Amino acid sequence: MATTPDRAWEQSRLSWHVKAGNWFMNRLIDTVPHDPQLYTAFSGLFHMTAGPLTLADPRLLSRVLIGPRPGGRPRTTTA
């Protein structure tokens, strides 16, 4: 687990793809507690019961990119 001094290195030296990966992981971590379907997929990935491309599903990927809904209301799907 990273500590505050570990996270304090200069961010401007990181390339764009590392910054994008960090941004995505931060969004994922912020969104997982608020979205039951995303939580289930992430849990399977974390516990190695799902494949590494689990989060590449466009329905789940869009949930991460959009982020948690204001007020903590769960998302509903129509499909």
C-alpha positions in Angstrom: 0.0 0.0 0.0 1.4 3.4 -0.9 2.1 5.9 1.8 2.0 9.6 1.5 5.8 10.0 0.8 5.5 7.3 -2.0 2.7 9.3 -3.6 4.6 12.6 -3.4 7.0 12.1 -6.4 6.7 14.6 -9.1 3.8 13.9 -11.5 4.9 16.1 -14.3 7.6 13.6 -15.3 5.1 10.8 -16.0 4.1 10.1 -19.6 0.6 10.7 -20.7 -0.3 7.0 -20.7 0.8 6.6 -17.1 -1.2 9.6 -16.1 -4.2 8.2 -18.0 -3.8 4.8 -16.2 -3.6 6.6 -12.9 -6.7 8.6 -13.6 -8.6 5.5 -14.7 -7.6 3.6 -11.5 -8.6 6.6 -9.3 -12.0 6.7 -11.1 -12.4 2.9 -10.7 -11.7 3.0 -7.0 -14.1 6.0 -6.5 -16.9 4.3 -8.6 -16.7 0.7 -7.3 -18.4 1.3 -3.9 -21.4 3.1 -5.6 -22.1 0.6 -8.4 -23.2 -3.0 -7.5 -22.5 -4.4 -11.0 -19.1 -2.8 -11.2 -18.3 -4.0 -7.7 -19.2 -7.6 -8.6 -17.0 -7.4 -11.7 -14.1 -5.8 -9.9 -14.4 -8.3 -7.0 -14.1 -11.2 -9.5 -11.1 -9.6 -11.1 -9.5 -8.9 -7.7 -10.1 -12.5 -6.5 -8.8 -13.9 -9.9 -12.1 -15.6 -10.6 -12.7 -13.4 -13.7 -10.4 -12.7 -16.7 -8.2 -9.7 -17.0 -10.4 -8.1 -19.6 -13.5 -8.1 -17.4 -13.5 -4.3 -17.0 -13.0 -3.9 -20.8 -16.7 -4.7 -21.2 -18.1 -1.4 -22.7 -21.0 -1.4 -20.3 -18.7 -1.5 -17.3 -16.0 0.7 -18.9 -18.6 3.4 -19.4 -19.6 3.2 -15.8 -16.0 4.0 -14.7 -15.6 6.8 -17.2 -18.8 8.5 -16.2 -18.1 7.9 -12.5 -20.4 7.6 -9.5 -23.8 9.4 -9.7 -24.3 12.5 -7.5 -26.0 11.7 -4.2 -24.9 8.0 -4.2 -28.0 6.9 -6.2 -27.3 3.6 -8.0 -27.4 3.4 -11.7 -30.2 1.6 -13.4 -29.8 -0.2 -16.7 -32.4 -0.6 -19.4 -30.8 -3.5 -21.3 
